[in-house]
Amino acid sequence: MQNDSRAPAEQVVAAMDRIYGGGLTTTSGGNVSMRDREGSTWITPGSLDKGTLRADQVVRVSADGVPDGPLRPSLELVFHRAIYEARPDAGAVIHAHPPALVAFSIAHRIPDTRILPKTRAICGPIGYAAYALPGSEPLAENIALVLAEGHDIAVMENHAVVCLGTTLREACRRLESLELCARVIIKAAALGEVHALTEAQLALGDAQEPPLPELSAAGKSGEQVRVEDEARAEICRFIARGCRQRLFSSNEGTISRRLGERSFLVTPFGYDRYEVLPEDLVLIRDGCREAGKAPSRAVGLHREVYDAHPEIRAVILAQPANLMAFAVTCTKLDTRLMPESFVFLRDVPLVPFGPQYREPAALAAGLSRRRPLALIENECVLVTGGDLLQAFDRLEVAEFSAKSVLQARAIGGVINITEEARREIHDAYIKD
């Protein structure tokens, strides 16, 4: 797990850049704070552009409530301080206005975090804070009361959401996880009933696999080092791209790339996807892991895919919101609606939840040239390719196709292309 050695003001700016850049708050809305070891609170200023925030604009408020510097702290400082008083374990607070969570707040509902296997574990039980005037003591009391009960997130009635964490990274992680959950539920409403995971299924997702044995410190040739370094850099470029495209989040998104017949690189366990560095990636060879590192818990599935399909050189697991709407409603995505999805995706099978943990070899064996993807109910989309670019392109095409189908349903429904048109596409572009 990464440590953050940046100054408090820099951490606050990084968090605000992330939630604003991710579309989770507006120029004027939302605020971020963290508490340092001396008990001071570092908080975003009031009435300044959140999209251009600088470290020298972050306001330090002493433990006794005195602001330092010429800028005023956020209007919501009152509830940040109330949260820190009610929750001594809290080191950071984020208040944001993500549209999906605001939708839940004005519908007076809480997202069901059981629809995705990690969301409940990351977010915990979600609280609900009664409405009061923004910036007021009653609002601070309402929020603090809910969080004092042990909740780490509170949906604020007819307002927004507030998340806390021991660090800003943890608070961001909770916010992004719940926001994805909310988006998936809203999108899924166009398809049918949302299916929550059972307690047994959630336990299956939480179960820990025995760690792989560590690799011995064998030497590498200069050429091996060069190839591996290039692969590490390429994976990190695609991780960053996936985050920008909202295909990945801080919590979700696993990429691996084959190096040789019995070796591949994979993303590490527990790392924020926005901050993974080439040296954080984990080398897997002959069923052993790079010493001192923990690979993604999906490493076994990646290994089974490579073992079963020598032609596959890249594997991606992701939870983009539009595809997950199909996954949580157990609805198959029809790829034959348009040429691009038919050519690039072929058939996308809908796989029941569970084989990714119990029978990864069987799941891997179901992939083929005709089925380079699989959508796993309530879990993720599994995408393969002859290289990382092809796998990533397929992921984008699948997510865009899912989004187009959902939007088409909103304007009257989906009209399929004719069987003759499908044969024409097949003969022109597929040829197998």
Buried (B, 14 or more C-beta within 10 A) or exposed (E): EBEBEEEBBBBBBBBBBBBBBBEBBEEEBBBBBBBBEEEBBBBBBBEBEBEEBEBEBBBBBEEEEEBEEEBEBBEBBBBBBBBBEBBEEBBBBBBBBBBBBBBBBEEEEBBBBBBBBBBBBBBBEBBBBBBBEBBBEEBBBBBBBBBBEEBBBBBBBEBBBBBBBEBBBBBBBBBBBBBBBBBBBBBBEBBEEBBBBEEEBBEBBEEEEEEBEEBEEEEEEEEEEEBBEEBBEBBBEBBBEBBEBBBBBBBBBBBBBBBEEBBBBBBBBEBBBBBBEBEBBBBBBEEBBBEEBBBBBBBBBBBBBBBBBEEBBBBBBBBBBBBBBBBBBBBEBBBBBBBBBBBBBBBBBBBEBBBBBEEBBEBBBBBEEEBBBBBBBBBBBBBBBBBBEBBBBBBBBBBBBBBBBBEBEEEEEEEEBEEEBBEEBBEEEEEE
